[in-house]
């Protein structure tokens, strides 16, 4: 019975060291995969998240300003159309005609 316990103890030691080696290999594999991903991402020239967020904020601000300007232009066009309509409907007043002074022709008598 003592020999069976010894064999089981040896098997447990081998299994635990195999598990430790497997855990070490797992860490090594994860590190290698992480390195490969970082190398691939670097080669792909992908924009960092911070730069993307900054450009997104700039784009949102530009879009809002564009919408504000479009609304202002629309209001100005409506105002201009109203002014033109009012100008076309206003009664035309005729300015009094002034006649040019008439020159009297004098006849020369020689």
C-alpha positions in Angstrom: 0.0 0.0 0.0 2.9 2.2 0.7 4.2 1.7 -2.8 0.9 2.7 -4.4 0.9 5.9 -2.4 4.4 6.5 -3.5 3.5 6.0 -7.1 0.5 8.2 -6.8 2.6 10.8 -5.1 5.1 10.7 -7.9 2.3 10.9 -10.5 0.9 13.9 -8.6 4.3 15.6 -8.7 4.7 14.9 -12.4 1.2 16.1 -13.1 1.6 19.3 -11.0 5.0 20.1 -12.7 3.3 19.4 -16.1 0.6 21.8 -15.1 3.1 24.4 -14.1 5.0 23.9 -17.4 1.6 24.1 -19.3 0.8 27.4 -17.4 4.2 28.7 -18.3 3.8 27.7 -21.9 0.4 29.3 -21.9 1.9 32.6 -20.7 4.6 32.3 -23.4 2.1 31.6 -26.1 -0.1 34.6 -25.1 2.9 36.8 -25.1 3.9 35.7 -28.6 0.4 36.1 -29.9 0.2 39.6 -28.4 3.5 40.5 -30.0 2.3 39.3 -33.4 -0.9 41.3 -33.1 1.0 44.4 -32.1 3.3 43.9 -35.1 0.4 43.4 -37.5 -1.4 46.5 -36.1 1.8 48.6 -36.5 2.2 47.4 -40.1 -1.5 48.2 -40.8 -0.9 51.9 -39.7 -4.1 51.9 -37.7 -5.1 55.2 -36.0 -4.9 55.2 -32.2 -8.2 55.5 -30.4 -7.2 58.9 -28.9 -6.6 60.4 -32.4 -9.9 58.9 -33.7 -11.9 60.4 -30.9 -10.3 63.8 -31.4 -11.1 63.7 -35.1 -14.6 62.5 -34.4 -15.1 65.5 -32.1 -13.8 67.9 -34.8 -16.1 66.4 -37.4 -19.1 66.6 -35.1 -18.3 70.3 -34.4 -17.9 71.0 -38.1 -21.2 69.4 -38.9 -23.0 71.4 -36.2 -21.5 74.6 -37.5 -22.5 73.7 -41.0 -26.0 73.1 -39.9 -26.1 76.4 -38.1 -24.8 78.2 -41.2 -27.3 76.4 -43.4 -30.1 77.6 -41.1 -28.8 81.2 -41.1 -28.6 81.2 -44.9 -32.2 79.8 -45.1 -33.4 82.6 -42.9 -31.6 85.3 -44.8 -32.9 84.0 -48.1 -36.5 84.1 -46.7 -35.9 87.6 -45.5 -34.5 88.7 -48.8 -37.4 87.1 -50.7 -39.8 89.0 -48.4 -38.0 92.3 -49.0 -38.1 91.7 -52.8 -41.8 90.9 -52.7 -42.5 94.0 -50.7 -40.5 96.1 -53.1 -42.3 94.7 -56.1 -45.8 95.2 -54.5 -45.1 98.8 -53.3 -46.9 101.4 -55.4 -44.6 103.1 -57.8 -44.6 106.8 -57.2 -43.7 108.8 -60.2 -41.4 111.7 -59.6 -42.7 115.0 -61.0 -41.3 115.6 -64.4 -39.4 118.8 -64.7 -39.1 120.3 -68.0 -35.8 121.6 -69.2 -35.7 125.3 -69.6 -36.5 126.2 -73.1 -34.0 128.2 -75.0 -35.3 131.0 -77.0 -33.8 131.2 -80.3 -32.9 134.7 -81.2 -32.6 135.6 -84.8 -29.7 137.5 -85.9 -30.4 140.2 -88.2 -27.6 141.3 -90.2 
